[in-house]
């Protein structure tokens, strides 16, 4: 039974921060939360870029490979962040957490890095699925710190693993879980769990309420507790995909932050560092919006926003979703052109295809553009390899044939002693020798010693040598055919085999084993 998500998402800048570094996306098959860092110059850029890079995974048809695909795409998002830093050095040091899940068939694939979290509520059991990749969590795992001490530890916010320009291939946590209808999931940035206890989160997630209301309640609880950080939540419920039409599409799209919440691009242009916001926001942008106001705001934005943001929305709007935080600022308002322009450059080719149901994978574009070139290259390589193989076979065959044709031996043919050209071997049905001459010497008339030698074949150096062997057999001189064997090794009384001396040069030039010295061990500076 194919399963899907019902979803809701909310994000708030909080009561202390002046900009939102969180981003989140939720759709019927994908959910992502990212919490950016990097000060006023890059946190929102990092989280928005990572989330937007993953949105095209909101689809079906993974055939059991969703976990691998998701991990690969997160690594690609990490490389894109590094490229952004190269293009905009001011973004150096930026990074982001990523916690993401894909539902495919009856399984949920999870990939995670950082300290954002994924919680699961199933059959009344509530548990944190992900592990915080933080310094204090490592101390807890090593038994050097108690969990209750972590909440007040001075280094509780130090991350050990993130996406960014620090690690070209960061280690991801991944897991494949079996899903069932009715279970709920919560993805959140640490702005929630830093001030709201797990038992409170469980109670709210267990409420018999609409997902939108649950998401709002979690954000409201954070704001009531001071919200020192941005807070972002994605609430999901697993349902049978066939029930989605009857459930109706949730209100979605991009939900940008209010204009009071600045972006890193705006802060960089103004030259002012991030400063705490003095007053709480007067209201949430998703709280009972009026159609007239929505239309007017959208028209104004469309008339002024960069085309890259509009193009990104064109792809996202192809299927139901909700996008919040910095990612929404980049796509809906174009207020983070650093993200929207770079993402648009990567997707420009995709947007021309006008996909009806989903954004295509960038790999598909690469495949379409490069398949012809790869086919030509592959054909050329195959042809060259084939020619080389045939040439090697021909050359090798000719060399082997010449060697065989120069070999002779004496054997038996129809009861008579015969001279053979070749070797007394065969390759399957192919004989590697032919009769050169048949003598009038009957094998049966030979002595038992000579008869045994003929039956086992007598190797000759050449044709003349072979004929001399036959003459010796004819005359009964059994030693004459062994004259040429004097140069070959012969058994001695000592039981050893004597060979001609190799001369003194070998002994003179040979280096005793004791002269070899082991490589010097690596010094501390070499490790």
Phi, psi and omega in degrees: 000115179291135182246163179211176179254139153270149190212158171206151180212145178218151176212143178219145182289343181088186185256002182239317183287153177260350176217160183260115178266359178272153172216151177206152176222142176219134177215188184290341182228357183217142171218138182219138169233135178224137180240108185277159177215163181134017178074199186286351186261350187205349184302313181290328177297316182296311183292318180296317180297316181296316182293314181297325179294340183260350188297334181289355178276359179282081184199178176251184173087031179276343178053043177084000183257013185300320182298316180293316181298316181297315179298318179297319182291328176293321176297322176296319177299323178296319178294324178296324177296319179297322178294323178298320180294323177296321180285329183229085184305335179299341182273003182306134180091356179287155178198177180202149168278160173215126172233117189218149177222147174236135173256125184222114184067242179247017182237153174243125177257129182241136172227139191208144171208136180106205183241011166291161189231158171235124176249151180229132176242112184219123180053041178082353180265126182246126179212154173276119184277324184268164176249136177289126178269065184239165180295316182292326178295325176294319177297322178295315181298329180274000179076016182263357182209138177275147182305322181291336178281339183294330184295336182243008181292138183296339181249029184293340182260007181280121181266142179262337182218129176209167167276149178160200182264017181269315185238124181289335180217076184293152180281126180256148170267129181223154183202147176245124184233147177279133183254158175216147181303141177100336180289152181240150178232149174228122170253135184208153171280167184289353175298336177278301187289348177289335184234347180245127184291151180302321180294328176289319177300318179297318181298317181291319181293336181274354184298145176275071184223168175294151183299323177302318181292322178296316180298316179297320181297319179295319178293318180298319178299322179294316179296322179296334181264016173102338176040065181291347181230168172298151178227133181220134180226145170234122181250131185230149172227131181279129180223164172292128183300334179290343180272353184301316180301322181286336179279341180079155179280134177290154175295127186213213186095190179276132179242090184287164177285157175300159183296338179296331179277114184281171175243166181296323178298319179292321178294323179293320179294323182281340180078011181255137175289167180294133179234148180298144177281136186280320186243145176294157178296141183292335182190160181272143185292343181262002184280101176046061178289149177269143180303322182296316181295320180298317181296317182295316181296319181295319180295318180297317180295318183296330182281339186245340189286157175296150182294333181297319178295319179297321180293322177296319178297324180303319179286319183293325185286000180289344180211158183299137179191172169222135182233128184227166176077211185298325179298322177291323177298324182287324185265324186274321185247346183068024184278355175233073183299335177304321180278309186296322180292317181291320178294322179294322179298324180285334186251005185305316180295322182296321185293337178288340183282345179051056180301134187283326188241336184200163173287139178285155175288140178302331179297328179293322178294314178302322180294317182293319182286327187257353185296319181296317180295320180293323179296317179295315180297318180297320180295318180296315180298316180298320180294317180297316180298319180297315180298316179297320180295315180297318179299316179298319179295317181296311181298315180297320179295318180296318179296317180295320180296317179297320180294316181296319182293342179268004182256146178222154173204162180253130180213200183249141175218112179054042175085000180241157176286131183225156176258128180249143172257124183123204178238151184278060180220171177214154173247093185064235181278355185268120175277137182264023177209163176217156181286123177272320182199144176245126183272178176265010181278121178278130180296326182293340181271355179281159174295161181301324179295311181292322180297319180295322180293318180295318181296330178268001180073142180243118182287138178239153180286325180200188184294317180298320178296320179298318180294324179294326177296317179296318179299319179296320178293323181294317183278350181085005178276092188286344182271343185294329182279000180255003185301321184285351184273001183295335182277352181272158181302143180229148179296139177247168180298330182287349182085007178255173177246128181264138179236158175302145179298139178274359179091175185273345185298320182299319181290324182293319186274343184292141178257127179296151181301331183293344181281348179281136179242137180295153177299143180298136178299149180298139176277168182302324183285346182271345183281000000 
